[in-house]
Amino acid sequence: MKPAVSVNETTKSFGSFLKQSISELNKSQVASDVATEKLVKGEQIDLHQVMIASQKASITLQTAIEVRNKAVEAYQEMMRMQV
C-alpha cells in the first residue's frame, strides 16, 4: 500500500511551514523594534501599544525556542533508539 503523501511532499510542506513560522517571528520582532524606536524618538504612539508589541514578540520568540528544544530532544531520542 502506497502512502497518500510522499516523503518529498511532506518535507516540502514542513519546510514551507518552518519558513513561514520564522518569517512571522521576524515580523513580530521588527514590529516591536519599530514601536520602541517610535516611543524613544517621541513620536505619536501609545505606551500600551509598545508594551503589547514587545510582549507579543517575546511570547513568539519563547514559543519558537520551546518548539526548537522539543524537536532537538525528539531527534536525540531517535538517535538513541536501537534498530
C-alpha positions in Angstrom: 0.0 0.0 0.0 1.5 3.4 -1.0 1.3 6.3 1.4 -1.2 9.0 0.4 1.6 11.7 0.7 5.1 11.1 -0.4 8.1 11.9 1.8 9.3 14.6 -0.6 5.9 16.3 -0.3 6.0 16.1 3.5 9.5 17.6 3.6 8.4 20.5 1.3 5.3 21.0 3.4 7.3 21.0 6.7 9.9 23.2 5.2 7.4 25.8 4.0 5.7 25.8 7.4 9.0 26.3 9.1 9.9 29.1 6.8 6.6 30.8 7.3 6.8 30.5 11.1 10.3 32.1 11.1 9.0 34.9 8.9 6.2 35.6 11.3 8.6 35.5 14.2 10.8 38.1 12.4 7.8 40.3 11.6 6.8 40.4 15.3 10.4 41.3 16.4 10.6 44.0 13.7 7.2 45.4 14.8 8.4 45.6 18.4 11.6 47.3 17.4 9.7 49.9 15.3 7.3 50.6 18.1 10.1 51.0 20.7 12.0 53.3 18.3 9.0 55.5 17.8 8.5 55.8 21.6 12.2 56.7 22.1 12.0 59.3 19.4 9.0 60.9 21.0 6.7 60.1 18.1 2.9 59.7 18.5 2.5 56.2 19.9 0.8 54.9 23.0 2.9 53.2 25.6 0.5 50.3 25.8 0.9 49.6 22.1 4.6 49.4 22.6 4.3 47.1 25.5 1.8 44.9 23.7 4.1 44.6 20.6 7.1 43.8 22.9 5.2 41.1 24.8 3.9 39.6 21.6 7.4 39.4 20.2 8.7 37.9 23.4 6.0 35.3 23.6 6.5 34.4 19.9 10.3 34.0 20.5 9.8 31.9 23.6 7.4 29.6 21.7 9.9 29.2 18.9 12.6 28.3 21.3 10.5 25.7 23.1 9.5 24.1 19.7 13.1 24.0 18.7 14.1 22.4 22.1 11.4 19.8 21.7 12.5 19.0 18.1 16.1 18.6 19.2 15.0 16.4 22.1 12.9 14.2 19.8 15.9 13.9 17.4 18.2 12.9 20.2 15.8 10.3 21.4 15.5 8.8 17.9 19.3 8.7 17.7 19.5 6.7 20.9 17.0 4.1 19.7 18.4 0.7 18.7 17.2 -0.7 15.4 
